Amino acid sequence: MIELKDVNFKYKNGDMVLKDINLKIEEREFITIIGKNGSGKSTLLKLIGGITKPTKGQATVDGIDLKDKKNFMNIRKKVGIVFQNPENQIIFNNVHDDIAFGIKNLGLDNLENRIKEALKTVNMEEHENREAYDLSMGQKQRITIASVLSMGTKYLVMDEPTAMLDSEGKETVYEIVKKLKQQSYTIIYATNVMDEILYSDKVIIMEKGEIVKSFKPTEILENIQYLKDRNIQIPPKIQTLLKLQEKGIDIQLKDLM
């Protein structure tokens, strides 16, 4: 379980980025975080991943204190992070070598099996010995996901992982994420693509460094006005559903999820 209690984070210049964050993420949950640029989404994900330390408050992963630098390696084994731009995470040109780096860095065994299983999960087995620069952006993102999975992490943090992908690349990542959910991974997923929130168990809305609302995707119709009042885009699929219902066509939310 990931637990944040009264967590604050501010820059050295005094600017407050996260304010009194209280959040509990159970194992196997799929949490989606939405909010405008500057709302604190990315900082929150970096904090959960152990990259950023809280200025104040308590933050733990399976009871391990995220504020203690001595726990860095243990956190790396539990929490993996996928960022927007896969090119910023790929270190080696060769796919095999790039995935192997994280495994070796953590001192894990069964290197070759880990690489093959991770590539299989993202449907990239045939690309193991390719040069990364030859891959499409979508394929590169799948390699970064494979690198995280190869290290045996059980918490997967994804910061707008489809932001730089075309429609085909987005769909492929969606299918991988749904597969990982079925395999009992805990997923914390930030996005500005509103249809993506429908895949999760819980939606969290952030504003100015605070969590201001949380609801289940199945409750989205009850929160339409809340989203509109804050100029948050209604997921296109939900817009379509509402238009069809207005025309008397019998379609239910469950049909879109």
Secondary structure, 3 states (H helix, E strand, C coil): CEEEEEEEEECCCCCEEEEEEEEEECCCCEEEEECCCCCCHHHHHHHHCCCCCCCEEEEEECCEECCCHHHHHHHHHHEEEECCCHHHCCCCCEHHHHHHHHHHHCCCCCHHHHHHHHHHHCCCHHHCCCEHHHCCHHHHHHHHHHHHHHCCCCEEEEECCCCCCCHHHHHHHHHHHHHHHHCCCEEEEECCCHHHHHHCCEEEEEECCEEEEEECHHHHHHHHHHHHHCCCCCCHHHHHHHHHHHCCCCCCHHHHC
